[in-house]
Amino acid sequence: MEATLFYHKNYFRNMEELLTLEKRTVGQNCSEWHLERKLRLTASGMKTIVSRVSDFESLATQILKKKNDVSLDFVPAVKYGIENEDYIRYIV
């Protein structure tokens, strides 16, 4: 029951909620963006899932550990985006 409530609170969103979320979290420097990203499977994590072995418990543990430990500030594209976010907003 608790897992179902967590799913509905954090994952299940209608299109209007998703569009509002997108507008609120447009910047990668936004803490809400980081939180929302932690709650979702991303393209960078899909290779692990697609090429998984049959040990699903180990896979789940590995995915959760990565989600809790990772800061994306070292990724050049993310770093560039954060550094130039205010400037881009200014010129747009």
Buried (B, 14 or more C-beta within 10 A) or exposed (E): EEEEEEEEEEEEEEEEEEEEBEEEBEBBBEEEBBEBBBEEEEEEBEEEEEEBEEEEEEBEEBBEEEBEEBEBEEBEEBEEBBEEBEEEEEEE
